[in-house]
């Protein structure tokens, strides 16, 4: 039976008496941070932010790289690695021992003999041993492989009197120096085929505005939206005439308004006051669309239709100041295109998603059946053929293209109205008040100089135009007509520029101090007052010019526009009293609508014809060639002229009225012209010879 080794004393005995702690209680010493090479980001590889804390240690581990990827780095936070130790081996950073543990005898049946002197392993700090003597090291666990122990120091020799003993088994270190145990191998994480996702470009300012102020309506179901779009398309297709102006323009716009109103009904996002304002703009658009039903002058109808389109944009999008009004003119066409997918989803979201395709097939089948059987029946009976010719228009390529154009235009306008009114954009953010950027030094000298210049010009105008004809008669070779026509358009340009200057001063001039506000009020008030006098001077010049030569519809329109500018100056002066002029842009648009409606009530071309007829009776001069180009609105007044001027002026109008109008192209001006020509009889219409005979009454071709 083997003897137990003798009991030892001293530090070596204390080190051997304390058994080592289990492997999982021994931490690994902190190693220096590894060097990591990272590829700089390229176009195909976006950059990646380090997910750990600042200065945290990390390991670079291999990963599987998909085909086509240039490369990337993966960062993982550093964690403590648990390793097992071997008896007699000292780790690099041993755990300090607070108290020795009791000696336990080995439980193995194999006897262990130890010499009297056992070589000890030195370490930076005393580490307790598991056995009192050298013992066989335990086998490494199959689940956790034993790491390579640190290199031991050479054993210290014992006194000579002691008997020699075999040294304990020590696992030699790997490498020339003691190294940190390698971390356990971990399975690399599974990487997706596209680790970084698709590339998304930076959103534009318009996309940011859409997300914040105009997200669009939510998805809805039902037939209300498709029915509104269909009403707009059919309204334009059935009622709107392109060859002649008439009542169809009003009927088509009315069908569009009813379709949009039926689809939207009531927008919950609009307050009551805003709904009333937009209803007013819609009523203004319908009123302007009534002008083609009563007047036939091309320029008046053109401006009325353009004004109705602008009012429709304000009714759909809204807007009160300059920026929001201009935005509405752009946003309405945009909504017509952006709302198409939204309307299409209504068709897909119904209970029967294929109903739209079935309706199209049914309409196409109906058209084919009517064409085939209608052609056979019309060839079988002459009377029935004439009836079909009167009821069905010619199905030429131009007619089909016109139908498609009208239907698409009406549908797009309906989509724009329904899409926008269902979730209107917030245009209040566009109308930000201007910030004062320029002080008195910048704007006061220029404003004062312009006031003095306008004052001098106004003084001359009072002397010349407003002071009677005495000054004009004293001037050699000067007449009212020559003086009047010499500067009308220049005065119009001065009026527009002064209006822009006043608006710029009101927006960007600083008025923080009371002195700045007082001086700005005085200068703007004087500019507005003097501009009104300049407007009156321009109107007086144009009136004298028409009185001497002849009246035209275009000159009357220019005079009406100049009068509108004068009213705008008065509104600016009134708003400057309390610095509350946010209502001026929308009021200007409303006044423009009233101006067009007033011109339609005046019947400008009928007024022009009557004034020229009166001038002919007094002076014997008339511009027959111009009167011949007037519309049917001038016919009742032209019938009062004597021959051959009357025969010449009615020639083109009578030729234009030969063909009767369809019911949707009814026009009051053409109807009155037909009645007047019917009273005169067919002999009252002349030819080109009558116009050559009437040329003797025309004005000279070269006018000074």
C-alpha positions in Angstrom: 0.0 0.0 0.0 1.5 3.3 -1.0 2.5 5.7 1.7 1.1 9.2 1.8 3.7 11.9 1.0 5.0 13.8 3.9 3.2 16.8 5.1 4.8 20.0 3.7 4.9 23.4 5.2 5.7 26.8 3.6 4.3 28.5 0.6 4.7 25.5 -1.6 2.5 23.5 0.7 -0.1 26.2 0.8 -0.1 26.4 -2.9 -0.5 22.6 -3.3 -3.1 22.4 -0.5 -5.6 24.7 -2.2 -7.3 22.9 -5.1 -7.9 24.9 -8.3 -11.3 26.2 -9.0 -13.4 24.8 -11.7 -12.6 25.8 -15.3 -15.7 27.9 -15.7 -14.7 30.2 -12.8 -11.4 31.2 -14.4 -11.7 34.2 -16.6 -9.4 34.9 -19.6 -7.1 37.8 -19.3 -8.0 40.8 -21.5 -6.0 40.7 -24.7 -4.9 43.7 -26.7 -7.4 44.9 -29.3 -7.0 43.0 -32.6 -6.1 44.9 -35.8 -9.0 44.9 -38.3 -8.7 45.8 -41.9 -11.9 47.4 -43.2 -12.6 48.1 -46.9 -13.7 51.6 -47.5 -17.3 52.0 -48.7 -17.9 52.0 -52.5 -20.9 52.5 -54.8 -21.8 48.8 -54.6 -21.1 48.5 -50.8 -22.7 51.1 -48.5 -21.0 52.0 -45.3 -21.9 50.2 -42.0 -21.9 51.8 -38.5 -20.1 50.1 -35.7 -23.0 48.7 -33.4 -20.9 48.5 -30.2 -19.8 51.0 -27.6 -17.0 53.5 -28.1 -13.6 51.7 -27.8 -15.1 48.3 -27.3 -12.9 45.3 -28.4 -14.1 43.2 -31.3 -13.1 40.1 -33.3 -13.3 39.8 -37.0 -14.7 36.4 -38.0 -15.0 34.9 -41.4 -18.3 34.9 -43.2 -19.8 33.5 -46.3 -19.9 36.0 -49.1 -22.5 35.7 -51.8 -21.5 35.8 -55.5 -21.1 39.3 -56.8 -20.3 41.0 -53.4 -17.0 42.8 -53.2 -16.6 42.4 -49.5 -17.6 43.8 -46.1 -16.6 43.6 -42.5 -18.7 42.2 -39.6 -18.2 43.7 -36.1 -19.1 41.7 -32.9 -18.7 42.9 -29.3 -15.9 41.2 -27.3 -17.1 38.6 -24.8 -15.2 36.7 -22.0 -14.1 33.2 -23.0 -14.1 30.5 -20.4 -11.2 28.0 -20.5 -10.1 25.1 -18.4 -6.7 25.0 -16.6 -4.3 22.2 -16.0 -2.8 21.3 -12.6 0.5 23.0 -12.1 0.0 25.5 -14.9 -0.3 29.2 -14.1 -2.5 31.4 -16.4 -1.4 34.8 -17.5 -3.8 36.7 -15.2 -4.6 34.4 -12.2 -7.6 35.2 -10.1 -6.5 36.4 -6.6 -7.2 33.9 -3.8 -8.9 35.2 -0.7 -8.8 32.1 1.4 -7.3 28.6 0.9 -9.7 25.7 0.5 -9.4 22.4 2.4 -7.3 19.6 1.0 -9.3 16.8 -0.5 -8.0 13.4 -1.2 -8.3 12.1 -4.7 -11.1 9.7 -5.3 -9.4 7.7 -8.0 -8.6 4.1 -7.0 -5.1 4.3 -8.6 -2.6 5.2 -5.9 -0.6 8.3 -6.5 2.9 8.5 -5.0 4.7 11.7 -4.7 8.3 12.4 -3.7 9.2 14.4 -0.7 10.1 17.4 -2.8 7.7 18.4 -5.5 8.8 21.0 -8.0 6.5 24.1 -7.8 5.4 26.3 -10.7 5.8 30.0 -10.0 3.2 32.5 -11.1 2.7 36.2 -10.7 0.3 35.5 -7.9 -0.2 32.3 -5.8 -2.7 29.9 -7.3 -4.2 27.1 -5.3 -3.5 23.5 -6.4 -6.1 20.8 -6.6 -4.1 18.0 -5.0 -1.4 18.0 -2.3 1.0 16.2 -4.6 1.6 15.8 -8.2 -1.3 14.0 -9.8 -2.5 12.9 -13.1 -4.1 15.8 -15.0 -7.8 15.2 -15.7 -8.8 14.4 -19.2 -10.2 17.3 -21.3 -13.9 17.4 -21.7 -15.2 16.3 -25.2 -17.6 19.3 -25.2 -15.0 21.9 -24.3 -11.5 21.1 -25.5 -8.8 22.0 -23.0 -7.0 25.1 -24.1 -3.2 25.3 -24.3 -1.9 26.3 -20.8 0.5 29.1 -20.2 4.2 28.2 -20.2 5.4 27.3 -16.7 8.5 28.7 -15.1 11.5 26.3 -14.4 11.1 24.3 -11.2 13.0 25.4 -8.1 15.5 22.9 -6.7 14.8 21.5 -3.2 17.4 21.0 -0.4 19.9 18.2 -0.9 18.7 16.3 2.1 15.4 15.5 0.6 14.9 12.5 -1.6 14.4 13.1 -5.3 10.9 12.7 -6.6 9.6 12.5 -10.1 8.3 15.8 -11.4 4.6 16.4 -12.0 3.4 16.1 -15.6 3.1 19.5 -17.2 1.7 20.1 -20.7 4.3 22.0 -22.7 3.2 25.4 -24.0 2.6 26.0 -27.7 5.1 28.4 -29.1 8.1 30.0 -27.7 6.2 32.2 -25.3 3.0 31.9 -23.3 0.1 33.0 -25.4 -3.5 33.9 -24.7 -5.8 30.9 -25.3 -7.5 31.0 -28.6 -11.2 31.8 -28.5 -13.6 29.0 -29.2 -14.7 28.7 -32.8 -18.2 29.9 -33.4 -20.5 29.1 -36.3 -20.8 32.1 -38.6 -24.3 33.6 -38.7 -26.4 32.9 -41.7 -26.3 35.9 -44.1 -29.1 36.9 -46.4 -28.5 37.0 -50.1 -28.9 40.8 -50.0 -27.5 41.9 -46.6 -27.8 45.6 -47.2 -31.2 45.8 -49.0 -32.0 47.7 -52.2 -30.5 51.2 -52.7 -33.0 54.0 -52.0 -32.2 57.4 -53.3 -32.5 60.5 -51.2 -36.1 61.9 -51.3 -36.6 65.1 -53.2 -38.2 68.3 -51.8 -41.4 67.5 -53.6 -41.6 64.0 -52.1 -41.0 65.4 -48.6 -43.8 68.0 -49.3 -46.1 65.2 -50.4 -45.4 63.1 -47.3 -46.0 66.0 -45.0 -48.6 68.2 -46.6 -50.3 66.0 -49.2 -50.2 62.3 -48.4 -53.3 61.6 -50.6 -56.6 60.0 -49.8 -56.9 56.6 -48.1 -57.9 53.5 -50.0 -61.7 53.2 -50.3 -64.2 50.9 -52.0 -67.4 51.5 -53.8 -68.7 52.8 -57.1 -69.0 56.5 -56.2 -65.5 57.4 -57.4 -65.6 55.5 -60.7 -69.2 56.9 -61.3 -67.9 60.4 -60.8 -65.1 59.9 -63.3 -67.5 58.4 -65.8 -69.8 61.4 -65.4 -67.0 63.8 -66.2 -66.0 61.8 -69.3 -69.5 61.4 -70.6 -70.3 65.1 -69.9 -67.4 66.3 -72.1 -68.1 63.7 -74.7 -71.8 64.4 -75.2 -72.1 68.2 -74.5 -68.8 69.9 -75.3 -68.5 71.3 -78.9 -65.1 72.0 -80.3 -66.0 73.5 -83.6 -68.4 76.1 -82.3 -68.9 77.8 -78.9 -72.3 77.2 -77.3 -74.2 76.0 -74.3 -72.4 72.7 -74.4 -69.4 74.2 -72.6 -71.6 75.0 -69.6 -73.4 71.7 -69.7 -70.1 69.7 -69.8 -68.6 71.7 -66.9 -71.9 71.2 -65.0 -71.8 67.4 -65.5 -68.1 67.5 -64.3 -69.0 69.4 -61.2 -72.0 67.1 -60.4 -69.8 64.0 -60.8 -67.1 65.3 -58.5 -69.6 66.4 -56.0 -71.3 63.0 -56.0 -68.0 61.2 -55.6 -66.7 63.4 -52.8 -70.0 64.6 -51.3 -68.4 66.1 -48.2 -64.7 66.4 -47.4 -64.3 66.0 -43.7 -60.9 67.5 -43.8 -62.1 70.9 -45.0 -63.7 73.3 -42.5 -67.1 74.9 -43.4 -65.6 78.3 -44.4 -63.2 76.7 -46.7 -65.9 74.6 -48.3 -68.0 77.7 -48.9 -65.0 79.4 -50.6 -64.3 76.5 -52.9 -68.0 76.3 -53.7 -67.8 80.0 -54.7 -64.9 79.3 -57.0 -66.8 76.4 -58.6 -69.8 78.8 -59.1 -67.5 81.4 -60.7 -66.2 78.7 -63.1 -69.7 77.8 -64.1 -70.6 81.5 -64.6 -67.6 82.0 -66.9 -68.6 78.9 -68.8 -72.0 80.5 -69.6 -70.2 83.2 -71.6 -69.8 80.9 -74.7 -73.5 80.4 -74.6 -74.3 84.1 -74.9 -71.3 85.7 -76.8 -69.5 84.7 -79.9 -66.4 86.9 -79.8 -63.4 84.6 -79.9 -61.2 86.6 -77.6 -63.9 87.0 -75.0 -64.7 83.3 -75.1 -61.0 82.4 -74.9 -60.4 84.5 -71.8 -63.6 83.3 -70.2 -62.7 79.6 -70.7 -59.2 80.2 -69.3 -60.6 82.0 -66.3 -63.0 79.1 -65.7 -60.1 76.7 -65.8 -58.3 78.8 -63.2 -61.3 79.0 -61.0 -61.7 75.2 -61.3 -58.1 74.8 -60.0 -58.9 77.0 -57.1 -62.0 75.1 -56.3 -60.1 71.8 -56.4 -56.8 72.7 -54.7 -57.5 76.0 -53.0 -55.3 79.0 -52.5 -55.5 82.5 -51.1 -52.2 84.1 -51.8 -49.8 84.3 -54.7 -47.8 81.1 -53.9 -50.8 78.9 -53.1 -52.7 80.2 -56.1 -49.8 79.4 -58.4 -49.4 76.0 -56.7 -53.1 75.2 -57.4 -52.6 75.9 -61.1 -49.8 73.2 -61.1 -51.2 70.8 -58.6 -54.5 70.3 -60.3 -53.0 68.8 -63.5 -50.6 66.7 -61.3 -53.5 65.3 -59.3 -55.2 64.2 -62.6 -52.2 61.9 -63.3 -51.4 60.9 -59.7 -55.0 59.9 -58.9 -55.3 57.3 -61.8 -53.9 54.4 -59.7 -56.1 55.4 -56.8 -59.2 55.3 -59.0 -58.2 52.0 -60.5 -57.9 50.4 -57.0 -61.6 51.3 -56.5 -62.5 49.0 -59.4 -60.3 46.2 -58.0 -61.7 46.6 -54.5 -65.3 46.0 -55.4 -67.1 42.7 -54.9 -66.8 41.9 -58.6 -63.3 42.9 -59.7 -64.0 42.0 -63.3 -67.0 44.2 -63.7 -65.1 47.0 -65.5 -63.8 44.5 -68.1 -67.4 43.2 -68.6 -68.8 46.7 -69.0 -66.2 47.5 -71.7 -67.0 44.3 -73.5 -70.7 45.1 -73.3 -70.3 48.6 -74.7 -68.1 47.3 -77.6 -70.6 44.6 -78.5 -73.4 47.1 -78.5 -71.6 49.5 -80.8 -70.7 46.6 -83.2 -74.3 45.4 -83.3 -75.7 48.9 -84.0 -73.2 49.6 -86.7 -73.9 46.3 -88.6 -77.7 46.4 -88.4 -77.9 50.1 -88.8 -75.9 50.0 -92.0 -78.2 47.2 -93.4 -81.4 49.0 -92.4 -80.3 52.4 -93.8 -79.5 50.8 -97.1 -82.9 49.2 -97.2 -84.9 52.4 -96.8 -84.1 56.0 -97.9 -86.2 57.8 -95.3 -84.7 55.8 -92.5 -81.2 56.5 -94.0 -81.8 60.3 -93.9 -83.0 60.0 -90.3 -79.9 58.2 -89.3 -77.7 60.7 -91.1 -79.2 63.5 -89.1 -78.9 61.7 -85.8 -75.5 60.0 -86.1 -72.4 62.1 -86.8 -69.9 61.1 -89.4 -67.6 58.4 -88.0 -64.4 59.6 -89.5 -60.9 59.4 -88.1 -61.1 63.0 -87.0 -64.4 62.4 -85.2 -63.2 59.4 -83.4 -60.0 61.2 -82.2 -62.2 64.1 -81.0 -64.4 61.8 -79.0 -61.4 60.1 -77.4 -59.8 63.5 -76.6 -63.0 64.9 -75.0 -63.6 61.7 -72.9 -60.0 61.5 -71.7 -60.0 65.2 -70.8 -63.2 65.0 -68.9 -62.1 61.9 -67.0 -58.8 63.4 -66.0 -60.5 66.6 -64.7 -62.8 64.4 -62.7 -59.9 62.4 -61.3 -58.1 65.6 -60.3 -61.1 66.9 -58.5 -62.1 63.7 -56.7 -58.5 62.8 -55.7 -57.7 66.3 -54.4 -61.0 67.0 -52.6 -60.9 63.6 -50.9 -57.7 64.6 -49.1 -56.8 68.2 -50.0 -53.2 69.4 -49.6 -52.3 71.8 -46.8 -51.5 75.0 -48.7 -51.3 77.2 -45.7 -47.6 76.5 -45.3 -46.9 77.9 -48.8 -48.2 81.4 -47.9 -45.5 82.3 -45.4 -45.2 86.0 -44.6 -42.2 87.7 -46.0 -39.3 88.6 -43.7 -37.8 92.1 -43.6 -34.4 92.0 -45.3 -33.8 95.6 -46.3 -33.6 98.5 -44.0 -34.1 102.2 -44.6 -30.7 102.6 -46.2 -31.6 100.2 -49.0 -35.2 101.0 -49.9 -36.0 104.5 -48.7 -33.8 106.4 -51.3 -35.2 104.4 -54.3 -38.8 104.7 -53.1 -38.5 108.5 -52.5 -36.9 109.0 -55.9 -39.6 107.0 -57.6 -42.3 109.1 -55.8 -40.7 112.3 -57.1 -40.5 111.0 -60.6 -44.2 109.9 -60.6 -45.2 113.3 -59.1 -43.5 115.1 -62.0 -45.1 112.9 -64.6 -48.6 113.3 -63.0 -48.1 117.1 -63.0 -47.6 117.0 -66.8 -50.6 114.8 -67.3 -52.8 117.2 -65.5 -51.6 120.0 -67.7 -51.9 118.1 -71.0 -54.8 115.7 -70.8 -56.8 116.9 -67.8 -56.4 120.6 -68.5 -58.4 120.9 -71.6 -57.6 121.2 -75.3 -56.0 124.6 -75.2 -52.5 123.3 -74.6 -52.8 120.8 -77.4 -54.1 123.3 -79.9 -51.2 125.7 -79.1 -48.6 123.0 -79.8 -47.7 123.0 -83.5 -48.8 119.8 -85.4 -50.1 118.1 -82.2 -53.5 116.4 -82.0 -55.2 114.4 -79.3 -55.0 111.2 -81.3 -51.3 111.6 -81.9 -50.6 112.4 -78.3 -52.8 109.7 -77.0 -51.4 106.8 -78.9 -47.8 107.7 -78.3 -47.5 106.3 -74.8 -50.3 104.0 -73.8 -48.3 100.8 -73.8 -45.5 102.5 -71.9 -47.9 103.6 -69.2 -49.2 100.0 -69.0 -45.6 98.8 -68.4 -45.0 101.5 -65.8 -48.2 100.4 -64.0 -47.2 96.8 -63.9 -43.7 97.6 -62.7 -44.9 99.9 -60.0 -47.3 97.2 -58.8 -44.4 94.7 -58.6 -42.2 97.2 -56.8 -45.0 98.0 -54.2 -45.5 94.2 -53.6 -41.7 93.7 -53.1 -41.5 96.6 -50.6 -44.4 95.4 -48.7 -42.9 91.9 -48.4 -39.2 92.5 -47.8 -38.8 96.0 -46.3 -38.1 96.0 -42.6 -40.7 97.6 -40.4 -39.6 96.6 -36.9 -39.3 100.2 -35.7 -42.1 102.8 -35.7 -40.2 105.1 -37.9 -39.7 102.4 -40.5 -43.4 101.6 -40.5 -44.4 105.2 -40.8 -42.1 106.0 -43.7 -43.1 102.8 -45.5 -46.8 103.7 -45.2 -46.2 107.2 -46.6 -44.1 106.0 -49.5 -46.4 103.1 -50.5 -49.5 105.4 -50.1 -47.9 108.0 -52.4 -46.9 105.4 -54.9 -50.4 103.9 -55.0 -52.0 107.3 -55.4 -49.7 108.5 -58.1 -50.1 105.1 -59.9 -53.9 105.5 -59.9 -53.3 108.9 -61.7 -51.0 107.2 -64.2 -53.7 104.5 -64.8 -56.3 107.3 -65.4 -53.8 108.9 -67.9 -53.4 105.7 -69.8 -57.2 105.2 -70.0 -57.7 108.7 -71.2 -55.1 108.2 -73.9 -56.8 105.0 -75.2 -60.2 106.6 -75.1 -59.0 109.5 -77.2 -57.3 107.1 -79.6 -60.5 105.1 -80.2 -62.6 108.2 -80.5 -60.4 109.6 -83.3 -59.8 106.4 -85.1 -62.1 103.5 -84.3 -63.2 101.2 -81.5 -62.1 97.6 -81.3 -62.9 94.8 -79.0 -59.3 94.2 -78.1 -58.8 97.9 -77.1 -61.9 97.7 -74.9 -60.4 94.6 -73.2 -57.1 96.4 -72.6 -58.9 99.3 -71.0 -60.8 97.0 -68.7 -57.5 95.4 -67.6 -56.0 98.8 -66.9 -59.0 99.7 -64.8 -58.5 96.5 -62.9 -54.9 97.5 -62.1 -56.2 100.8 -60.8 -58.6 99.1 -58.4 -55.7 96.9 -57.2 -53.7 100.0 -56.3 -56.6 101.3 -54.3 -56.9 97.9 -52.4 -53.1 98.0 -51.7 -53.5 101.5 -50.2 -56.4 100.4 -48.1 -54.6 97.3 -46.8 -51.5 99.4 -45.9 -53.4 101.2 -43.2 -53.3 98.2 -40.9 -50.8 96.0 -42.7 -53.4 93.4 -43.5 -53.2 92.5 -47.2 -53.4 88.7 -47.3 -56.8 89.0 -48.9 -55.5 91.0 -51.9 -54.5 88.1 -54.2 -57.7 86.2 -54.0 -59.7 89.4 -54.3 -57.7 90.2 -57.4 -58.8 86.9 -59.0 -62.4 87.6 -58.0 -62.2 91.0 -59.6 -60.8 89.5 -62.8 -63.8 87.1 -62.9 -66.1 90.1 -62.5 -64.3 92.0 -65.2 -64.9 89.1 -67.7 -68.5 88.8 -66.7 -68.9 92.5 -67.1 -67.5 92.5 -70.6 -69.8 89.6 -71.5 -72.8 91.7 -70.2 -71.5 94.7 -72.2 -71.3 92.8 -75.5 -68.1 94.4 -76.6 -68.2 93.6 -80.3 -71.8 94.8 -80.5 -70.7 98.0 -78.7 -67.8 98.4 -81.1 -70.1 98.0 -84.2 -72.6 100.6 -82.8 -69.8 103.1 -82.1 -68.3 102.7 -85.5 -71.7 103.1 -87.1 -72.3 106.3 -85.2 -68.8 107.6 -86.2 -69.6 106.8 -89.9 -72.8 108.9 -89.8 -70.9 111.9 -88.3 -67.6 111.8 -90.2 -68.2 109.5 -93.2 -65.2 107.3 -92.2 -65.4 103.7 -91.2 -63.0 100.7 -91.1 -65.1 98.3 -93.1 -62.4 95.7 -93.4 -62.1 95.4 -89.6 -65.9 95.3 -89.1 -66.1 92.5 -91.6 -64.0 90.3 -89.3 -66.2 90.8 -86.2 -68.3 87.9 -84.8 -72.0 87.4 -85.0 -72.4 89.6 -81.9 -72.0 92.7 -84.1 -74.7 91.7 -86.6 -77.6 93.7 -85.2 -75.6 96.9 -85.2 -74.1 96.3 -88.6 -77.5 95.9 -90.2 -78.0 99.7 -89.5 -75.2 100.7 -91.9 -76.0 101.9 -95.5 -74.8 100.1 -98.6 -72.2 99.1 -99.7 -70.6 99.1 -96.2 -73.4 96.9 -94.8 -73.1 94.4 -97.7 -69.4 94.2 -97.1 -69.4 93.9 -93.3 -72.1 91.1 -93.3 -70.5 88.9 -96.0 -68.2 86.8 -93.7 -70.8 86.6 -90.9 -73.5 85.3 -93.3 -71.2 82.7 -94.7 -70.3 81.5 -91.2 -74.0 81.2 -90.2 -75.1 79.1 -93.2 -74.8 75.8 -91.4 -77.3 75.3 -88.5 -76.0 74.6 -85.0 -76.6 71.4 -83.1 -78.5 71.7 -79.9 -75.4 71.5 -77.7 -73.8 74.4 -79.7 -76.7 76.9 -79.3 -75.4 80.5 -78.9 -77.5 83.6 -78.3 -75.3 85.8 -80.4 -75.5 83.6 -83.5 -79.3 83.2 -82.9 -79.8 87.0 -82.9 -77.6 87.3 -86.0 -79.6 84.8 -87.9 -82.8 86.6 -87.0 -81.4 89.9 -88.2 -80.1 88.5 -91.5 -83.5 86.8 -92.1 -85.2 90.2 -91.7 -82.9 91.8 -94.3 -83.3 89.1 -96.9 -80.8 87.3 -99.1 -80.1 90.5 -101.2 -78.5 92.3 -98.2 -75.4 90.1 -98.3 -72.7 91.4 -100.6 -69.5 90.1 -102.2 -65.9 91.1 -102.6 -66.8 93.8 -105.0 -68.9 95.5 -102.3 -65.8 95.5 -100.0 -63.7 97.1 -102.7 -66.3 99.8 -103.1 -66.5 100.4 -99.4 -62.7 100.8 -99.2 -63.1 104.5 -99.9 -64.5 105.0 -96.4 -61.7 103.1 -94.7 -58.9 104.9 -92.9 -55.6 105.4 -94.5 -53.4 102.3 -94.5 -50.4 104.3 -93.2 -51.2 106.0 -89.9 -48.9 108.5 -88.3 
